[in-house]
């Protein structure tokens, strides 16, 4: 039977996965804490304020937050993000009693930055290292024809990034620096699982990986654009 700690971790990871898929999570670990906490805290606050005596109030509180984040999401990510939000909604409603516990909400609010930072550390660091290593080794070029034109190359890149067998063949071999960082942060026993999580993260977000591989995400970061196109400067 899942403990409260297990359920808090499951909720947090599903929440962060949903927000990243909408373009509403930081792209750099060096961003200020508010960038990690903003949307998770908004959800927790709405759920905390839901009237326990009002039928359907918990669901309406979630849907209010969902509408807010969909408006903030990057346009090209909204359709896929809507399905992720549906999965998160099901989890929230199935675990309403757990999330109505004021102690649980308080603990989540105080730990949300650390949870979000660790979620991204485990996934972004290997993914970004793989981007650099793959570029140096020309790993993905064999899957992308230079004769295809810009749109065709992008489609082929997306297919390559979404190819689980191809990624599994190469990913772990090209993230040695990240493995050392993860070993220090998580301990030896958890490194392989963390690298696997990062690879699954790339598979789940091929358009994001294609943007960073092409340099477009780097330019967006340099321009100070984060959180669904908002400028935090």
N, C-alpha and C positions, 0 to 999 in steps of 0.2 A: 504494500500500500504506500502511495506517495506521501512523503512528509511535507510539511509546510515549506521547508527549505527547497525541496525538489520542485514543488509547484510554483514557488516564487521564481526559481531559475527558469522553468519552462515558460512562464508568462513573460518574463523579461526578454528571453531570446526570441520568442515569437513577436513581441512588440518591436524589438530592434530590427528584426528581419523585415517586418512590414514597413517600418519607417525608412529603412535603407532602400527598399524597393521603390519607394515613392520619391526618393531623392531628398529626404528630410533628415538625414543623419550626416555628421561631419565626414569629410573626405581625408582629413589629416588628424592625427592624434594630438597635434599641438594646438588645436583650436580650443577656445576658452570653454570652461565647464558648462556655461549656459547653452552652448551649441549641442551638447550631448543631452541635456536635461529638459529642454524646452517642451517638446511634444509629449514625452513620457509623463512629465509632471502635470501637464494639462489634462491628460487622461485620468491620472490618479486623482486629481482634484475634482474632476467632474463625477467620478465614481464615488468619491468620499461624500460629496454633497447630495447624492441621489437620495430621495426620500424613501425610507424603508416601508412606509405605510402606503405608498402610491403604487398601485398595480402598473407594471410596465415601466416604472420610473428608471430602473437601472438600465434597461435597454435603450430608453430615450436618451439617457445621459451618454451612453456609448455612441449612439448615432449622431448626437450633437458634435462630439469630438471628431467622429469620422467625417462629417461634412466639412469641418474646419480644415482637417489635414488634406482632404481631397482638393479643396480650393487652393491650398498652398503647394500642392505637388506639381512637379514638372509635367507639362501637358502630355508628353509622349509616354509617360509612365502611369497615367491615371487608370487606363483600362486594366492593365495587369495588376496595378495596385489595388483596384477595387476587389479583386478575388482574394488577395492577401488580407485585406481588411475584413472580408467575410469570414475567413478562417479565424482571425483574431476575435471577431465578434462571437463566433460560436464558443470559443474557449472562455471568453469573459462571461457569457451567459451560463455556460455549464458549470462555472466555478464562482457563481455569484456569492454564495455563502462565504467562501474563502475570501473574496475581495471586499466583502462588506465588513470584515473584521478590521476595526480601527488600528489594531496593533500591526496587522499585515500591511495595511496602506502606509502607516507611519514608517515601518521598516523599509518598505520599497522606496518611499520618497527620500529617505536619508541615504540609501545605498545606490540610488539610480545612476549617479555619475560613475561610480566605480564599476558597476555592472556594465554600463554602456562602453566605458573605456576598455574594459577587458574583452568585451564582445568584439569590438573593432580591432584591438591589438591582435587578437588571435587570427582574425580573418584578413585584415588589410595588409599587415606586414608581409606575410608570405605572398599574397596576391600581387603586391606592388614589386616585391623582389622578383617574382616570376616574370612580371612585365619586362623588367630590365634584362634579366637573363635570357628570356625568349627573344628579345630584340637582338641582343648580342649574338646569340646562337642561330638567329634566323629560323627559329623553330616553326613559326606559323606561316612563313613564306611558302613552304612547300605545299601548304593547303590553299594558298590564295594566288590566283593567276594575275600577272601584271597586265594581261590582255583584257581584263574584265571591265575596265572603267571604274570610276570611283564608287558608284552604287553597287556594281557587281562585286568589287573587292570587299565592300562592307558586308554584303550578304554572305560571302564566302568566309570572311573572318568570323562572323557570328556563328556560322555552322561549325567552324573549327573550334571556337571557344566552347560551344555547347556539346562537343563530341566527348562524352565521358571517357571513352576508351583512350582516345588520343591524349586528353589532358592527364589521365591517370598514368599513362606511359611516361610523361615528361615532367609533371609538376614537382613531385617530391625530390627529383634530382637537381632542381634549380632553385632551391630555397634554403641553402645551407646557412646563410647568415641569420635568417629568421628562425631556423631551428635552434640555433644557439640562444637567441633572445627568448624564445619560448621555453627552452630548458631552464633558463634562469628564473623566468616568471612563474612557470607552472610545475617544474620538476620533470625529471627524465620520463617518468611513467606516462605523462600526459602529452608528450610532444607529438607522437604519431597521430593521435586523435585530433590534436589541434591543426596539424597540417592537412589532415583529411577534411576537417571542417572548413578550412580556407579554400580548398579545392572545390568543395560542394558549394561554397559561397560564390565562387567564380561561375560555376555551372548554372547557378540560380540567377545570376546577374550578368549575362553575356554582353548586354548593351553597355553596361557600365565598364566592363573590362575592355570592350572595343574602344570606348572613348578614351580611357587612360592609355591604351596601347597606341592609339593614333596621336596622342598628345592633346586632344581636345579638352580632356578633363584637367590636364595640367594648366592649360591656358585659362580655364574657368576659375581655377584656384588662384592663379596669379592675378586675375582681375578682381579678386575678392568676392566672387559670387558663390554663395552657398545656400543651403536650405531652400531648394526648389526655385532657385533663381533670385532669391533675396540677397541684397548686399548688406553685409554686417558691419561694414566699415564705419 
